[in-house]
Amino acid sequence: MDYLISDLHLDHDNIINYCDRPFNSVEEMNETLVEHWNSIIDSNDEVLYGGDLTIRTSAAALLDWLNELNGEIVFLLGNHDGTVLEELDRVQFVEEFRFEHRGVPFYAIHDPADGPSNWNGWLLHGHHHNNWPDQFPFVDHDSRRVNFSVELLDYRPLATDRLVDYLACGERFPDRTTAENALQADD
């Protein structure tokens, strides 16, 4: 897996206020999030997408947005993803996903409450956005969880290599910016 990101909530007006997103309109948010995604992700990159792509529930809406986004996507179903398309050339829909990167085991699920209680690796999740930073920060070493909601990633996909670098620090990070500053301070 090359990149991670979750909870874009495209077309969702209320998410701007709910998560204090820095956008003046849903159109600006949609355009910025797609632009950030495509400026980082190439067509052959693998992306773990953590769910809740759009607030619209039709298959056509989901397909429209997926056609805008680069990459080979493993799409974790979120609580707003009512439409599941069985076959798309570059999108795999799943409820959970396990993988290893640079020797670090990961289990990914949209809502951390649905994760296994006996997992020995890192639990990747979205769902909680930036609304409960004490309970669901970007990186929490005590609970071995990573919240990869878009608000905590500076609205850009995160390279899995970089995430493993952050985890190696052994620190708790509220967001990607704090993690990046910690890595730069160690250099």
MARTORSE-818583 format. One line per 4 residues: number of its first residue (from 0); their letters; for each residue z, y, x of N, C-alpha, C. Coordinates in nm, 4 decimals. Layout:
! residues N
NUM	a	Z:Y:X:Z:Y:X:Z:Y:X ~ ...
This chain:
! residues 187
0	mdyl	0.0000:-0.1171:0.0852:0.0000:0.0000:0.0000:0.0000:0.1243:0.0904 ~ -0.0963:0.2131:0.0678:-0.1100:0.3308:0.1534:-0.0282:0.4514:0.1057 ~ -0.0236:0.4724:-0.0266:0.0406:0.5922:-0.0830:0.1192:0.5587:-0.2087 ~ 0.2137:0.6480:-0.2426:0.2990:0.6339:-0.3599:0.3080:0.7670:-0.4338
4	isdl	0.3172:0.7610:-0.5650:0.3442:0.8801:-0.6465:0.3702:0.8327:-0.7892 ~ 0.4454:0.9091:-0.8656:0.4781:0.8697:-1.0023:0.4915:0.9908:-1.0933 ~ 0.4757:0.9662:-1.2226:0.5108:1.0599:-1.3295:0.4357:1.1931:-1.3264 ~ 0.3028:1.1869:-1.3178:0.2257:1.3111:-1.3233:0.2392:1.3797:-1.4594
8	hldh	0.2459:1.3038:-1.5667:0.2576:1.3594:-1.7027:0.1490:1.4637:-1.7305 ~ 0.0255:1.4284:-1.7009:-0.0859:1.5187:-1.7277:-0.0955:1.5476:-1.8775 ~ -0.1341:1.6687:-1.9111:-0.1469:1.7170:-2.0494:-0.0125:1.7365:-2.1200 ~ 0.0977:1.7280:-2.0510:0.2303:1.7343:-2.1125:0.2902:1.8747:-2.0937
12	dnii	0.2741:1.9588:-2.1937:0.3273:2.0961:-2.1881:0.4766:2.1004:-2.1599 ~ 0.5540:2.0199:-2.2313:0.7004:2.0271:-2.2224:0.7557:1.9873:-2.0864 ~ 0.6802:1.9081:-2.0101:0.7311:1.8625:-1.8807:0.7482:1.9798:-1.7831 ~ 0.6727:2.0866:-1.8033:0.6832:2.2036:-1.7148:0.8237:2.2621:-1.7231
16	nycd	0.8756:2.2812:-1.8426:1.0113:2.3331:-1.8581:1.1165:2.2266:-1.8336 ~ 1.0917:2.1055:-1.8817:1.1888:1.9965:-1.8697:1.2251:1.9694:-1.7241 ~ 1.1261:1.9771:-1.6362:1.1476:1.9474:-1.4942:1.1353:2.0709:-1.4056 ~ 1.1291:2.1864:-1.4668:1.1168:2.3120:-1.3929:1.0008:2.3070:-1.2928
20	rpfn	0.8860:2.2604:-1.3408:0.7676:2.2541:-1.2553:0.7113:2.3943:-1.2334 ~ 0.6565:2.4198:-1.1164:0.6121:2.5559:-1.0803:0.4723:2.5918:-1.1313 ~ 0.4465:2.5648:-1.2576:0.3145:2.5916:-1.3143:0.3285:2.6816:-1.4362 ~ 0.2293:2.7678:-1.4563:0.2300:2.8605:-1.5694:0.1660:2.8031:-1.6948
24	svee	0.0918:2.6947:-1.6803:0.0252:2.6336:-1.7956:-0.0020:2.4871:-1.7651 ~ -0.0272:2.4114:-1.8721:-0.0605:2.2706:-1.8535:-0.1943:2.2564:-1.7817 ~ -0.2855:2.3481:-1.8040:-0.4150:2.3434:-1.7354:-0.3979:2.3618:-1.5847 ~ -0.3131:2.4576:-1.5450:-0.2859:2.4788:-1.4025:-0.2196:2.3554:-1.3422
28	mnet	-0.1231:2.2978:-1.4143:-0.0549:2.1782:-1.3658:-0.1543:2.0639:-1.3473 ~ -0.2345:2.0350:-1.4499:-0.3322:1.9267:-1.4411:-0.4244:1.9449:-1.3216 ~ -0.4796:2.0643:-1.3092:-0.5746:2.0926:-1.2007:-0.5086:2.0763:-1.0640 ~ -0.3889:2.1280:-1.0478:-0.3186:2.1208:-0.9193:-0.2839:1.9777:-0.8827
32	lveh	-0.2303:1.9012:-0.9779:-0.1907:1.7640:-0.9480:-0.3104:1.6770:-0.9118 ~ -0.4211:1.6913:-0.9831:-0.5412:1.6145:-0.9512:-0.5972:1.6588:-0.8155 ~ -0.5975:1.7882:-0.7912:-0.6467:1.8398:-0.6624:-0.5617:1.7881:-0.5465 ~ -0.4293:1.7920:-0.5608:-0.3405:1.7410:-0.4550:-0.3657:1.5923:-0.4309
36	wnsi	-0.3769:1.5150:-0.5387:-0.4030:1.3710:-0.5271:-0.5318:1.3484:-0.4486 ~ -0.6395:1.4105:-0.4939:-0.7709:1.3835:-0.4344:-0.7890:1.4439:-0.2959 ~ -0.7092:1.5422:-0.2590:-0.7181:1.5970:-0.1233:-0.6524:1.5035:-0.0220 ~ -0.5681:1.4121:-0.0687:-0.4978:1.3183:0.0190:-0.5547:1.1774:0.0087
40	idsn	-0.5873:1.1349:-0.1110:-0.6303:0.9974:-0.1373:-0.7822:0.9866:-0.1295 ~ -0.8315:0.8933:-0.0469:-0.9743:0.8615:-0.0402:-1.0042:0.7455:-0.1348 ~ -1.1308:0.7209:-0.1581:-1.1703:0.6178:-0.2547:-1.1211:0.4784:-0.2163 ~ -1.1045:0.4494:-0.0879:-1.0611:0.3165:-0.0440:-0.9107:0.3047:-0.0228
44	devl	-0.8360:0.4128:-0.0379:-0.6909:0.4082:-0.0214:-0.6267:0.3341:-0.1378 ~ -0.5192:0.2611:-0.1072:-0.4414:0.1938:-0.2107:-0.3249:0.2834:-0.2506 ~ -0.3090:0.3025:-0.3817:-0.2045:0.3899:-0.4339:-0.1168:0.3115:-0.5301 ~ 0.0141:0.3179:-0.5077:0.1089:0.2668:-0.6062:0.1433:0.3844:-0.6954
48	yggd	0.1021:0.3753:-0.8217:0.1315:0.4808:-0.9180:0.2442:0.4325:-1.0084 ~ 0.3522:0.5091:-1.0159:0.4744:0.4660:-1.0820:0.4827:0.4835:-1.2318 ~ 0.3740:0.5195:-1.2988:0.3744:0.5267:-1.4441:0.3791:0.6666:-1.5002 ~ 0.3538:0.6758:-1.6309:0.3517:0.8010:-1.7067:0.2454:0.8973:-1.6531
52	ltir	0.1207:0.8549:-1.6658:0.0093:0.9366:-1.6182:-0.0184:1.0546:-1.7108 ~ -0.0193:1.0296:-1.8401:-0.0512:1.1354:-1.9352:0.0350:1.1195:-2.0592 ~ 0.0545:1.2269:-2.1299:0.1302:1.2219:-2.2542:0.0428:1.1740:-2.3694 ~ -0.0890:1.1868:-2.3535:-0.1804:1.1400:-2.4581:-0.1851:0.9878:-2.4558
56	tsaa	-0.1891:0.9263:-2.5720:-0.1747:0.7811:-2.5791:-0.3051:0.7051:-2.5993 ~ -0.4162:0.7731:-2.6103:-0.5409:0.7001:-2.6343:-0.5960:0.6402:-2.5050 ~ -0.6696:0.5307:-2.5204:-0.7348:0.4684:-2.4055:-0.8345:0.5640:-2.3412 ~ -0.9031:0.6438:-2.4234:-1.0009:0.7390:-2.3705:-0.9339:0.8433:-2.2808
60	alld	-0.8184:0.8925:-2.3219:-0.7460:0.9922:-2.2413:-0.7034:0.9327:-2.1076 ~ -0.6508:0.8105:-2.1114:-0.6083:0.7443:-1.9885:-0.7276:0.7214:-1.8962 ~ -0.8367:0.6735:-1.9523:-0.9575:0.6515:-1.8723:-1.0113:0.7806:-1.8138 ~ -1.0104:0.8874:-1.8917:-1.0574:1.0173:-1.8416:-0.9802:1.0578:-1.7172
64	wlne	-0.8474:1.0462:-1.7217:-0.7675:1.0864:-1.6060:-0.7845:0.9897:-1.4899 ~ -0.7884:0.8610:-1.5165:-0.8078:0.7648:-1.4077:-0.9414:0.7866:-1.3378 ~ -1.0430:0.8270:-1.4121:-1.1732:0.8551:-1.3523:-1.1714:0.9795:-1.2644 ~ -1.0738:1.0650:-1.2828:-1.0600:1.1866:-1.2008:-0.9904:1.1593:-1.0674
68	lnge	-0.9193:1.0486:-1.0572:-0.8327:1.0222:-0.9420:-0.8957:0.9233:-0.8457 ~ -0.8903:0.9550:-0.7166:-0.9414:0.8673:-0.6116:-0.8484:0.7491:-0.5894 ~ -0.9028:0.6437:-0.5281:-0.8221:0.5337:-0.4792:-0.8262:0.4088:-0.5638 ~ -0.7772:0.3029:-0.5020:-0.7537:0.1740:-0.5673:-0.6084:0.1795:-0.6136
72	ivfl	-0.5842:0.1729:-0.7444:-0.4533:0.2054:-0.8002:-0.3839:0.0823:-0.8569 ~ -0.2604:0.0598:-0.8118:-0.1694:-0.0328:-0.8786:-0.0852:0.0550:-0.9696 ~ -0.1006:0.0371:-1.0999:-0.0435:0.1261:-1.2008:0.0746:0.0569:-1.2681 ~ 0.1969:0.1027:-1.2342:0.3159:0.0525:-1.3022:0.3219:0.1154:-1.4407
76	lgnh	0.3409:0.0351:-1.5417:0.3461:0.0882:-1.6771:0.4763:0.1638:-1.6993 ~ 0.4644:0.2881:-1.7452:0.5798:0.3704:-1.7750:0.6074:0.3753:-1.9229 ~ 0.7124:0.4445:-1.9615:0.7493:0.4512:-2.1022:0.6533:0.5361:-2.1853 ~ 0.5659:0.6159:-2.1221:0.4656:0.6938:-2.1945:0.3261:0.6312:-2.1858
80	dgtv	0.3168:0.5144:-2.1283:0.1872:0.4492:-2.1101:0.1654:0.3436:-2.2181 ~ 0.1380:0.3903:-2.3394:0.1220:0.3004:-2.4519:-0.0070:0.2225:-2.4496 ~ -0.1085:0.2733:-2.3839:-0.2389:0.2085:-2.3805:-0.2548:0.1327:-2.2498 ~ -0.2811:0.0064:-2.2607:-0.3053:-0.0748:-2.1415:-0.4491:-0.1241:-2.1469
84	leel	-0.5210:-0.0976:-2.0431:-0.6590:-0.1442:-2.0318:-0.6572:-0.2678:-1.9427 ~ -0.7091:-0.3756:-1.9930:-0.7006:-0.5027:-1.9217:-0.7786:-0.5034:-1.7905 ~ -0.8989:-0.4495:-1.7915:-0.9805:-0.4586:-1.6711:-1.0439:-0.3246:-1.6373 ~ -1.0137:-0.2780:-1.5205:-1.0827:-0.1644:-1.4613:-1.1106:-0.2035:-1.3172
88	drvq	-1.2228:-0.1632:-1.2655:-1.2611:-0.2053:-1.1309:-1.1579:-0.1702:-1.0250 ~ -1.0981:-0.0550:-1.0342:-1.0100:-0.0118:-0.9261:-0.8673:0.0173:-0.9707 ~ -0.8296:-0.0323:-1.0890:-0.6944:-0.0121:-1.1404:-0.6377:-0.1451:-1.1872 ~ -0.5187:-0.1767:-1.1375:-0.4463:-0.2962:-1.1783:-0.3209:-0.2508:-1.2526
92	fvee	-0.3048:-0.2879:-1.3782:-0.1870:-0.2514:-1.4571:-0.0817:-0.3607:-1.4438 ~ 0.0413:-0.3218:-1.4079:0.1503:-0.4177:-1.3882:0.2810:-0.3576:-1.4407 ~ 0.3780:-0.4426:-1.4660:0.5107:-0.3954:-1.5057:0.6030:-0.3833:-1.3862 ~ 0.5745:-0.4581:-1.2816:0.6518:-0.4538:-1.1580:0.5578:-0.4869:-1.0433
96	frfe	0.5998:-0.4508:-0.9223:0.5137:-0.4774:-0.8078:0.6000:-0.4927:-0.6839 ~ 0.5771:-0.5986:-0.6098:0.6504:-0.6236:-0.4846:0.5522:-0.6193:-0.3689 ~ 0.5963:-0.5597:-0.2599:0.5144:-0.5577:-0.1394:0.6044:-0.5292:-0.0204 ~ 0.5492:-0.5481:0.0983:0.6201:-0.5200:0.2225:0.5345:-0.4257:0.3046
100	hrgv	0.5986:-0.3294:0.3697:0.5264:-0.2347:0.4541:0.6061:-0.2158:0.5828 ~ 0.5427:-0.2456:0.6963:0.6066:-0.2372:0.8279:0.7401:-0.3115:0.8290 ~ 0.7417:-0.4272:0.7639:0.8604:-0.5112:0.7624:0.9669:-0.4721:0.6612 ~ 0.9437:-0.3689:0.5829:1.0400:-0.3240:0.4828:0.9957:-0.3749:0.3455
104	pfya	1.0823:-0.4512:0.2779:1.0463:-0.5031:0.1457:1.0728:-0.4003:0.0348 ~ 0.9782:-0.3927:-0.0598:0.9885:-0.2988:-0.1714:0.9657:-0.3727:-0.3035 ~ 1.0401:-0.3305:-0.4036:1.0215:-0.3744:-0.5414:1.0030:-0.2476:-0.6227 ~ 0.8909:-0.2355:-0.6919:0.8591:-0.1127:-0.7652:0.8588:-0.1391:-0.9152
108	ihdp	0.9185:-0.0451:-0.9874:0.9259:-0.0507:-1.1327:0.9373:0.0924:-1.1829 ~ 0.8935:0.1199:-1.3035:0.8990:0.2577:-1.3524:1.0431:0.3059:-1.3680 ~ 1.1238:0.2356:-1.4435:1.2619:0.2758:-1.4731:1.3562:0.1896:-1.3896 ~ 1.4405:0.2500:-1.3058:1.5271:0.1689:-1.2198:1.6233:0.0795:-1.2976
112	adgp	1.6532:0.1139:-1.4222:1.7406:0.0298:-1.5041:1.6788:-0.1077:-1.5293 ~ 1.5461:-0.1181:-1.5162:1.4766:-0.2445:-1.5382:1.4591:-0.3258:-1.4102 ~ 1.5103:-0.2753:-1.2993:1.4971:-0.3456:-1.1716:1.5939:-0.4610:-1.1599 ~ 1.5678:-0.5522:-1.0669:1.6564:-0.6678:-1.0485:1.7895:-0.6249:-0.9863
116	snwn	1.8952:-0.6933:-1.0235:2.0275:-0.6593:-0.9696:2.0525:-0.7234:-0.8340 ~ 1.9728:-0.8231:-0.7980:1.9975:-0.8965:-0.6733:1.8894:-0.8749:-0.5681 ~ 1.8153:-0.7671:-0.5743:1.7072:-0.7393:-0.4785:1.7677:-0.6920:-0.3473 ~ 1.7228:-0.7490:-0.2361:1.7774:-0.7137:-0.1048:1.6989:-0.6050:-0.0330
120	gwll	1.5837:-0.5656:-0.0886:1.5037:-0.4611:-0.0262:1.5280:-0.3271:-0.0939 ~ 1.4257:-0.2443:-0.0930:1.4315:-0.1111:-0.1536:1.3688:-0.1138:-0.2924 ~ 1.4335:-0.0485:-0.3862:1.3815:-0.0345:-0.5212:1.3102:0.0997:-0.5314 ~ 1.1816:0.0959:-0.5632:1.1015:0.2167:-0.5845:1.0918:0.2409:-0.7343
124	hghh	1.1111:0.3666:-0.7759:1.1044:0.3962:-0.9192:1.0649:0.5417:-0.9406 ~ 1.0272:0.5683:-1.0630:1.0041:0.7045:-1.1105:1.0986:0.7279:-1.2264 ~ 1.0457:0.7758:-1.3372:1.1126:0.7894:-1.4653:1.2133:0.9043:-1.4737 ~ 1.2973:0.9230:-1.3746:1.4050:1.0221:-1.3838:1.3668:1.1596:-1.3296
128	hnnw	1.2461:1.1720:-1.2766:1.1969:1.3009:-1.2278:1.2984:1.3642:-1.1322 ~ 1.3259:1.4922:-1.1520:1.4209:1.5651:-1.0681:1.5416:1.6101:-1.1503 ~ 1.5677:1.5449:-1.2619:1.6688:1.5914:-1.3554:1.8116:1.5485:-1.3229 ~ 1.8306:1.4423:-1.2486:1.9634:1.3956:-1.2106:1.9650:1.3701:-1.0596
132	pdqf	1.9596:1.4767:-0.9801:1.9442:1.4597:-0.8345:2.0609:1.3883:-0.7675 ~ 2.1813:1.3982:-0.8235:2.2934:1.3266:-0.7624:2.2812:1.1761:-0.7825 ~ 2.2344:1.1367:-0.8994:2.2228:0.9946:-0.9307:2.0895:0.9359:-0.8854 ~ 1.9820:1.0167:-0.8902:1.8481:0.9666:-0.8581:1.7761:1.0601:-0.7613
136	pfvd	1.8265:1.0697:-0.6364:1.7562:1.1527:-0.5373:1.6303:1.0816:-0.4884 ~ 1.5561:1.1492:-0.4054:1.4363:1.0905:-0.3451:1.4727:0.9620:-0.2703 ~ 1.5648:0.9697:-0.1748:1.6099:0.8526:-0.0998:1.7612:0.8418:-0.1127 ~ 1.8082:0.7258:-0.1565:1.9517:0.6989:-0.1679:1.9808:0.5681:-0.0945
140	hdsr	2.0364:0.5814:0.0259:2.0645:0.4628:0.1075:2.1737:0.3761:0.0479 ~ 2.2696:0.4361:-0.0190:2.3785:0.3568:-0.0758:2.3277:0.2584:-0.1804 ~ 2.2393:0.3032:-0.2685:2.1866:0.2160:-0.3737:2.0553:0.1484:-0.3331 ~ 2.0012:0.1875:-0.2164:1.8725:0.1377:-0.1664:1.7610:0.1625:-0.2674
144	rvnf	1.7579:0.2880:-0.3174:1.6562:0.3288:-0.4145:1.5783:0.4480:-0.3610 ~ 1.4504:0.4529:-0.4006:1.3628:0.5658:-0.3735:1.3039:0.6105:-0.5067 ~ 1.3259:0.7365:-0.5400:1.2701:0.7972:-0.6603:1.1427:0.8696:-0.6169 ~ 1.0274:0.8141:-0.6508:0.9028:0.8752:-0.6059:0.8329:0.9541:-0.7161
148	svel	0.9145:1.0154:-0.8046:0.8606:1.1064:-0.9057:0.7972:1.2262:-0.8363 ~ 0.6904:1.2759:-0.8935:0.6074:1.3803:-0.8331:0.6871:1.5056:-0.7954 ~ 0.7873:1.5405:-0.8734:0.8653:1.6622:-0.8444:0.9397:1.6514:-0.7116 ~ 0.9810:1.5302:-0.6747:1.0546:1.5094:-0.5506:0.9635:1.4947:-0.4299
152	ldyr	0.8328:1.4838:-0.4561:0.7346:1.4660:-0.3487:0.6515:1.5905:-0.3245 ~ 0.6990:1.7049:-0.3683:0.6258:1.8301:-0.3532:0.4886:1.8216:-0.4206 ~ 0.4814:1.7436:-0.5294:0.3609:1.7333:-0.6129:0.2405:1.6762:-0.5398 ~ 0.2680:1.5910:-0.4382:0.1620:1.5296:-0.3590:0.1940:1.3825:-0.3352
156	plat	0.0915:1.2959:-0.3267:0.1174:1.1564:-0.2912:0.1842:1.1471:-0.1539 ~ 0.2672:1.0461:-0.1398:0.3416:1.0232:-0.0157:0.2859:0.9000:0.0546 ~ 0.2550:0.9132:0.1822:0.2108:0.7978:0.2610:0.3274:0.7005:0.2766 ~ 0.3011:0.5733:0.2542:0.4054:0.4721:0.2657:0.4590:0.4663:0.4083
160	drlv	0.3748:0.4896:0.5075:0.4216:0.4976:0.6466:0.5292:0.6051:0.6620 ~ 0.5059:0.7203:0.5993:0.6024:0.8302:0.6095:0.7329:0.7949:0.5394 ~ 0.7225:0.7267:0.4252:0.8437:0.6841:0.3557:0.9269:0.5934:0.4459 ~ 0.8645:0.4988:0.5123:0.9380:0.4088:0.6019:1.0037:0.4885:0.7142
164	dyla	0.9382:0.5928:0.7631:1.0002:0.6811:0.8630:1.1268:0.7465:0.8070 ~ 1.1198:0.7947:0.6831:1.2368:0.8565:0.6199:1.3500:0.7557:0.6056 ~ 1.3167:0.6338:0.5636:1.4192:0.5317:0.5441:1.4889:0.4965:0.6752 ~ 1.4144:0.5009:0.7861:1.4711:0.4692:0.9167:1.5779:0.5699:0.9596
168	cger	1.5759:0.6881:0.9012:1.6771:0.7898:0.9348:1.8158:0.7507:0.8860 ~ 1.8220:0.6686:0.7829:1.9507:0.6253:0.7298:2.0247:0.7320:0.6518 ~ 1.9535:0.8356:0.6078:2.0171:0.9463:0.5365:1.9767:0.9484:0.3902 ~ 2.0543:1.0207:0.3113:2.0231:1.0459:0.1710:1.9450:1.1767:0.1662
172	fpdr	1.8304:1.1745:0.0980:1.7468:1.2937:0.0880:1.7231:1.3289:-0.0584 ~ 1.7523:1.4516:-0.0979:1.7287:1.4910:-0.2366:1.5802:1.5013:-0.2706 ~ 1.4964:1.5327:-0.1698:1.3531:1.5477:-0.1936:1.2775:1.5309:-0.0628 ~ 1.1460:1.5311:-0.0723:1.0589:1.5091:0.0426:1.0715:1.6211:0.1460
176	ttae	1.0858:1.7436:0.1011:1.0955:1.8572:0.1934:1.2175:1.8436:0.2831 ~ 1.3311:1.8047:0.2258:1.4527:1.7858:0.3046:1.4345:1.6721:0.4037 ~ 1.3696:1.5647:0.3607:1.3443:1.4513:0.4499:1.2533:1.4927:0.5654 ~ 1.1509:1.5684:0.5342:1.0579:1.6147:0.6387:1.1287:1.7048:0.7391
180	nalq	1.2140:1.7940:0.6899:1.2892:1.8834:0.7791:1.3832:1.8034:0.8704 ~ 1.4425:1.6953:0.8194:1.5319:1.6129:0.8999:1.4530:1.5424:1.0105 ~ 1.3338:1.4922:0.9774:1.2531:1.4253:1.0793:1.2077:1.5228:1.1883 ~ 1.1716:1.6423:1.1482:1.1281:1.7419:1.2466:1.2443:1.7867:1.3357
184	add	1.3636:1.7917:1.2807:1.4797:1.8308:1.3595:1.5127:1.7253:1.4653 ~ 1.4805:1.5985:1.4377:1.5065:1.4899:1.5332:1.4051:1.4890:1.6475 ~ 1.2897:1.5537:1.6293:1.1853:1.5526:1.7337:1.2216:1.6386:1.8520
